[in-house]
């Protein structure tokens, strides 16, 4: 189980570093929220000495990706003191967890199984068991700290706190 957990963490880390979001069934989604700075207004004075492309680049929209964790509804029902506020603001037309966030994909057990040199069915069963165990531990009021390497998720007294590594922000 530890080998498969380490394979999952490595898979999630590589996927997030690649700029994709990952949804894990019955757990939640690691995603990005896109924050955009407003464009800067051009000055009335035109600097003829500077390159026009550089001046346009200074006034462009600047996008920042902020990492977020969107909790699955089954897990959010167990963490009753979690504020429940939406971490990602999305349009009204988006209804599923797959549509939330930036470039979302489902967690694929095949690359994890290849990295662990195990069968795909074994990896699926172990991951399902791990996330069911997390739900059971929360159901019986246990405190949990999950170390993912790129983030830490802590459940204390039915409250959830997520801390991301600085390199993702």
C-alpha positions as CSV (number, residue, x, y, z in Angstrom):
1,X,0.0,0.0,0.0
2,X,2.9,2.4,0.8
3,X,4.4,1.8,-2.7
4,X,1.1,2.6,-4.4
5,X,0.6,5.7,-2.2
6,X,4.0,6.9,-3.1
7,X,3.2,6.2,-6.8
8,X,0.0,8.2,-6.5
9,X,1.7,11.1,-4.8
10,X,4.4,11.2,-7.6
11,X,1.7,11.0,-10.3
12,X,-0.2,13.8,-8.8
13,X,2.9,16.0,-8.3
14,X,4.0,15.5,-11.9
15,X,0.5,16.2,-13.2
16,X,0.1,19.4,-11.2
17,X,3.6,20.6,-12.2
18,X,2.5,20.0,-15.8
19,X,-0.3,22.5,-15.3
20,X,-3.2,20.0,-15.2
21,X,-5.8,19.4,-12.5
22,X,-6.5,16.0,-11.1
23,X,-9.8,14.6,-9.8
24,X,-9.7,11.6,-7.4
25,X,-13.0,9.8,-7.0
26,X,-14.6,10.0,-3.5
27,X,-11.8,12.3,-2.3
28,X,-11.7,15.6,-4.2
29,X,-9.8,17.5,-6.9
30,X,-6.5,19.2,-6.9
31,X,-6.9,22.1,-9.3
32,X,-5.9,25.6,-10.1
33,X,-7.9,28.8,-9.9
34,X,-7.0,31.4,-12.4
35,X,-6.7,35.0,-11.1
36,X,-6.2,37.7,-13.7
37,X,-4.7,41.1,-13.1
38,X,-6.4,43.9,-14.9
39,X,-4.4,45.3,-17.8
40,X,-2.4,48.4,-17.2
41,X,-3.6,51.6,-18.9
42,X,-1.4,53.0,-21.5
43,X,0.2,56.4,-20.7
44,X,-0.6,59.3,-23.0
45,X,3.0,59.9,-23.7
46,X,4.5,57.6,-26.3
47,X,8.0,56.5,-25.7
48,X,9.6,56.4,-29.1
49,X,12.8,55.0,-27.8
50,X,11.3,51.8,-26.4
51,X,10.1,48.9,-28.5
52,X,6.3,48.9,-29.2
53,X,6.1,45.1,-28.4
54,X,7.7,45.6,-25.0
55,X,5.2,48.4,-24.2
56,X,2.3,46.1,-25.2
57,X,3.7,43.3,-23.1
58,X,3.8,45.5,-20.0
59,X,0.1,46.3,-20.5
60,X,-1.1,42.7,-21.1
61,X,-3.3,40.6,-18.9
62,X,-1.3,38.7,-16.3
63,X,-2.7,35.4,-15.2
64,X,-1.8,33.7,-11.9
65,X,-2.6,30.1,-11.2
66,X,-3.4,29.4,-7.5
67,X,-3.6,25.8,-6.3
68,X,-6.8,24.7,-4.7
69,X,-8.4,21.5,-3.3
70,X,-12.1,21.0,-4.1
71,X,-13.5,18.5,-1.7
72,X,-15.8,15.7,-2.9
73,X,-19.3,16.0,-1.5
74,X,-19.0,12.7,0.4
75,X,-15.9,13.8,2.2
76,X,-17.3,17.3,2.8
77,X,-20.3,15.8,4.6
78,X,-17.9,14.2,7.1
79,X,-15.9,17.3,7.7
80,X,-18.8,19.3,9.0
81,X,-16.7,22.2,10.4
82,X,-15.1,22.8,7.1
83,X,-16.2,26.2,5.9
84,X,-17.6,24.7,2.6
85,X,-16.8,27.8,0.7
86,X,-16.1,27.2,-3.0
87,X,-12.4,27.4,-3.6
88,X,-12.9,27.8,-7.4
89,X,-15.4,30.2,-8.9
90,X,-16.9,28.8,-12.0
91,X,-19.7,29.8,-14.4
92,X,-23.2,28.6,-13.7
93,X,-23.1,26.3,-16.7
94,X,-20.5,24.0,-15.1
95,X,-22.2,21.4,-13.0
96,X,-19.8,18.4,-12.5
97,X,-16.5,18.2,-10.6
98,X,-14.8,17.3,-13.9
99,X,-15.6,20.8,-15.2
100,X,-14.4,22.6,-12.1
101,X,-10.9,24.0,-12.3
102,X,-8.3,24.3,-14.9
103,X,-7.6,21.5,-17.4
104,X,-9.1,18.7,-15.2
105,X,-8.4,15.0,-15.7
106,X,-9.3,12.0,-13.7
107,X,-6.6,10.2,-11.7
108,X,-5.5,7.4,-14.0
109,X,-4.4,4.2,-12.2
110,X,-2.5,2.9,-15.3
111,X,0.6,5.1,-14.9
112,X,0.6,4.5,-11.2
113,X,0.5,0.7,-11.8
114,X,3.3,0.9,-14.3
115,X,5.5,2.9,-11.9
116,X,4.7,0.5,-9.0
117,X,5.1,-2.6,-11.3
118,X,1.8,-3.9,-10.2
119,X,-1.5,-4.7,-11.9
120,X,-4.1,-2.0,-12.7
121,X,-6.8,-3.8,-10.7
122,X,-4.5,-4.0,-7.7
123,X,-3.8,-0.3,-7.8
124,X,-7.5,0.6,-8.2
125,X,-8.5,-1.6,-5.3
126,X,-5.7,-0.3,-3.0
127,X,-6.6,3.4,-3.8
128,X,-10.3,2.7,-3.3
129,X,-9.5,1.1,0.1
130,X,-7.2,4.0,1.2
131,X,-9.8,6.6,0.4
132,X,-12.6,4.6,2.1
133,X,-10.3,4.2,5.1
134,X,-9.9,8.0,5.2
135,X,-13.7,8.4,5.2
136,X,-14.1,5.8,8.0
137,X,-11.4,7.5,10.1
138,X,-13.3,10.8,9.7
139,X,-16.6,9.2,10.5
140,X,-15.2,8.0,13.9
141,X,-13.8,11.4,14.8
142,X,-10.1,10.7,14.2
143,X,-7.6,13.4,13.3
144,X,-5.7,12.8,10.1
145,X,-2.7,14.4,8.4
146,X,-2.2,13.4,4.8
147,X,1.3,14.3,3.3
148,X,1.2,14.5,-0.4
149,X,4.6,16.2,-0.8
150,X,3.1,19.0,-2.9
151,X,0.5,19.7,-0.2
152,X,-0.6,18.7,3.2
153,X,-4.3,18.1,4.1
154,X,-5.1,18.1,7.8
155,X,-8.4,17.0,9.3
156,X,-8.7,18.1,12.9
157,X,-12.0,18.0,14.9
158,X,-14.0,17.6,11.6
159,X,-12.3,20.7,10.1
160,X,-10.1,20.6,7.0
161,X,-7.0,22.6,6.3
162,X,-5.0,22.5,3.1
163,X,-1.5,23.8,2.8
164,X,0.3,23.8,-0.6
165,X,4.0,23.8,-1.2
166,X,5.5,27.2,-2.3
167,X,6.6,25.9,-5.7
168,X,3.0,25.4,-6.8
169,X,1.9,28.9,-5.9
